[in-house]
Amino acid sequence: MEARKSSAIQPQMFQFVDMDELVPKKHILRQLNEALDFSVVHDWVAPLYTERTGRPAADPERMVRLMLLSYLFNHSERELYQLLSMHAGYLWFCGLDFESVQRPSPNRPSLPDRTTLVKTRKLWRKHGIFEQMMIHVVDQCIAAGLVKPDVHAGVDGSQVRANASVHSLQEITLAPVHSIEEYLSELARQDQDEMPVDPKKEDSDPPPSSSVRSASETTRLQEEAVHEDFHGKKFSNATHRSVTDPDARLYKKSKGQEAYLRYLVHNVVDVTSGVILSTQASLAAGTAEREISLRQLAALRFQHPTIRIRTVSADKAYGTPEYLGALFAQGMIPLVSLRNLEL
């Protein structure tokens, strides 16, 4: 009878692992590591930190690589940190190894905490660091000859579904307008509430505050909205807002399409190379595609002075007299469908 072999791996006291050998030679992370220069981010973020107070900041180049991993492989930050400890390629791309995760040491590179990554992302977004990164990457493509001096651009806006349901829509209610007498009475009531409490009444239960009632009322309205029957009701951006994502807007591009809570993402692409020259998100609105693409095209002339946009390709949604005239005014030739356009 054949003896069964245990599938459990016997731990070894010493084990040498070369992280570079674990990453395939043609893996996308190797190509990115060779093509992109992340070291310049140190100079960009230096004014945001101080050397005199607080703990030492996490390596900004490593933070960029972590954010890039999250975006390229569609991982949330929480999911990414769950995968890092068992993914050699991710660790190698960030300049780490398995020891950095299992037994971190202050004397060697370490993985920053997930909350540090979240706070860093918010800080950099506030100070325009990501816009600088975008410009820098496009400059590298220009320097490498991937983007030629004469650019034939294409513009388009893509719909992005918001992480909010139409059941979260509630009617917009304006704040009530109080008279001066009502306002003074409210101030007097608040002053009365802030007066010292009688020790004899300390043990009694305080009456529920208006803020507590307001929170419970909001919760009740949200629960009712989830189970509400919307059949036959009409909603619009002028009358309703989502309590989950107030910035999301009801939007659809065509008559046969169902309206959902959405955003728009606008891209300007070099048609020849496929390089995205500019990208921007906005609220979903009917004229947003044309308005924002004009701003992007104008900004590219100053961000990258060595290139000149000769032509602009777009779909028929951009075929308005105002938009075409603005392109001609900037010295760009529009390649846009003119169906149903009256000149």
N, C-alpha and C positions, 0 to 999 in steps of 0.2 A: 504494500500500500504506500502510495507516494505521500510524503510528509508535506503539509501545507506550510508555505513560507509566509512570514509576516510581511505585510506591505508597509508597515511603519518604518520611517527612516530613523536610523540610529544616530543620535546627535554626536558630532565629533568635537573634541576639545579645541582643536585649531582647524580653521578652514580659510583658505585664501581664495578670494573671488576677484577676478579682473572684470570690472564693470564694462570696460570698453569691448571686451570679447563677447559679452552677452548681447550687445546691440548689433543687429544685422547691418552689413556694410551699406546697403541701399535703403535703409529705413528713412522715412521722412524727417525724423528728428536729427539724423546725421546731416542731411542736406540743409536743414534750417540752421544748425549749429555752424556749418561752414559758410553759409551765405550771409547771415545777419550779424551785425555788430551791436551788442547790447551795452557795451561799456560806457557809451556816451550818456546813459541815463544817470550815472553818478553825478555829473555836472548839473543836470536839470533839477534833480531833487535836493541838491545840497542846501539851497536857501530855505528849504522847508523844515530843516532840522537844526538843532543846536548841539554843540559839542560840550557845553558846560553843564547842562542839566539833563536829567532823565537817563534811561538806559540806552545803551548803544542801539542804533537803528539796525533793522535787518538789512541784509545785502539787497540793494534795490535791483541789481541785475537778476538775482535769484527770484525776486518777487515778479519781475516781468516774465520770466520763464514759466513760473507757476500759473500766472494768468493766461499765458499763451497755451499751455497744456489744457487748461479748463475750457478754453474757447475751441481749440482745434478738435478735441476729442469729445466735445459736448458733455463735459462733466460739470456738475455743480461743485462748488468749493468743498462742501462736505463729502461728496462722493470721491472727489479727487484725493482728499487726504486719507480716505479709507483704502484707496488703491495704491498710493505711493509706496507703502511698506512692502508691497509684493510685486512692484513693476520696476524691473531693472532699467528699462529705457527711460522712464520718467525721471528716476533718480539720477541717471547718468546725464540727462539733459540739464538738470539743475545743479550739476557739479557735486552730487552727493553719492553715498553708497549705503549699503544696508546697515552698517554700524552707525551711521549718522541718525538713523531712525530708531534703531533698537537700543543703542547705548550712546545718546548724545553727550558730547563733552564740550566745555567752553573753549578748549584748545584746538578745536577742529570745526570745519563748516557744519552747520546744523540746519534742520528744517524749522522755519519760523512757525509759530502757532497759527492756527487757522483764523482766529479772530484778528491777529495782526495783519493777515492778508486782506481781510474784509475792510479794516480801518484804513489800510494803505490805499486800497482801490478807491475808497471814497475821498481820501485826501488828495490823491493825484487827479481825480476827475474834477475836483473843485478848482485846482490850480492849472488845468489845461495840459497836464503832462501827456495824456494820451493823444491829444492833437499834435503835440511836438513829435511823438513817436511816429505817427502816421506820415507827417511831412518828412521825417528822417528816412523812413523806409522807402518812400517814393524817390527821394534824392539818391539813395543807394541804387535803385533800379535805373535811374537816369545815368548815374556814373558808370554803371556796368554796361550801358548800351542797350538795355532791354527796352527802355522807353526812348524813342527817337525825338529829335528836336521839334519836328513837325508832327503834331498829334492829331489823329482823327478820333474824336471822342464820341462816346455813346452815353446817354443819360436815361435813367429809368428810376421809378419808385416802386418799391415792393411792399406789399401789405404784411404786417406782422401781427398775429393774433395776440391780444393782451391776455395775461393770466387772470382773467376775470370773466365771469358768466353774465349773460344778459339778465339773469335773475337777481343780480346785485344792483340793478338800476333802481333808483329812487327819485321821486319828483324833487326838483330843486325848490327849496323854500327860502324865501328872503327873510333876513333877520328883522324882527319887529322893531318899529320905530317908536321910541318912548318919548313922552313929553318931558319937559324939564322937571315938573313936579314928580313924575314917576321915577325919574333918574335920581333925584334927591332922596326920595323915600327909600329907594334901593340902597343907596349909600348909608343911610341911617340904619337900615336893617343890618347891613354888613358890620357896621361899627358896633351894634348891639351884640352881634354874634361873637365879636372879638373881645368883649368885656370879660374880666375874671369871673370864673364860675364859682358859685356859692358852694363851700365844702359840703354842706348838708345835701346838696343835689348832685354831688359827683357820682354817686353810685347809680343814679337813675340813668336809663338809656337815653341817649341823645336822639332827637328827631332826625329822620333821614334827610340828608342834605340834598340840595337841588342837583349837585353834580352826580350823586349816586343815582338819583332818579333819572337823570339824563342818560347815564351810561346804560342803565337797565332798559330804558325806553329804546335806545339805539339797538341794543341786542334783540329786543322784541321785534323791532321793525325789520331787522336783518333776517330773523327766522321766518317772519311772515313772508318776506320777499322770496325766500327760497321755495316755499310751498305755494306761492300765489299762482293762480291760473291767469296767464297773460293772454289767453285767446281773445281776440277782438280788440285788444288794447293797442294804442299807438304810442311810440316812443320817438323822441328826437333829441339831438344834442342841445337844443335850446331849452328843453323842459326837464331833462333827466340827466343824472350823473351816477356813475358806479361808486358804491360805498367801498368797494374793494380796491379799485384803481381809479381815482377821480380824474386822472389825466387821459385815460383811454376814451376814445370816441367811437360812436357807431359809424361804420363806414362800409361802403361797397363801391366797386369800380363800374359795374354794369347793372342794367336793370334786372336781369335774371338772377343776379347773385344775392344771397342772403346777407343782410347787414350784421356784422359782429363788432364787438369792441376791439379796436385795432389801433396800431401805430403805423407810420410809414417810415421806411428806410430808403434814403436817396443815395445813389451811387453815380459817380462819373468814372467811366472806364476808358482806358486806351484800347481802342478796338483792335489795333495791330498786335499788341502783346498780351492783352487780357489783364493788364495791371490796373487795379482800382486806384485811381488818382485821388479821389475824395469820397468820403462817406459821411452821412449825417442822418440822425433820426429826428422825427418831428411828430407833432400831433397829426392825426388823420383829418385832412380837410380837402375840399375839392380843388383848390388852387395851390396847395402846398407843393406839389411836384414841380410846377413851373417856377414858382417864386424861389424855392430853395435851390433848384438847379442853376438858376441865374446867379445867385450868390456864390455857389460853389465854383462856377466857371470864372467869375470875376476874381475870386480869392486865389485861384490857381496861378493867375498871372503874376501875383506878388509872392506867393509861396515858392514857386519854381520859375524864376525868370528866364532860365535857359530853354524852356519849351514854349511853343506857341500852338494854340489850338486852332486848327484850320477849319475843320468841319465838325458839326454836331449832329449825330443821328438820334432820332427819338420816334416814339410811336405817335399815333394821331391825337392822343390826349394833349400833346404839346403844340398842336397846330393851331394856335390862336394868333391873331395879328399882333397883339402886344408882345407875345413871347418871340415871335419871329423877328419883329422889329428890334427887340433888345439884343438878339444875337447879331444881327447886321451891324448894330451900333458898336458892338465890341469887336467887329472885324472877323466874325465867324460865319461860315456858310451853313445854314440849316439844311439837313436832309430829313425832312419831316413830311409825312403823308398829309396832303391837303384836301382830302375828301370832305365834302359837305362844308367847305369853307367858302364864304362869300366875301370877296374882296371889293 
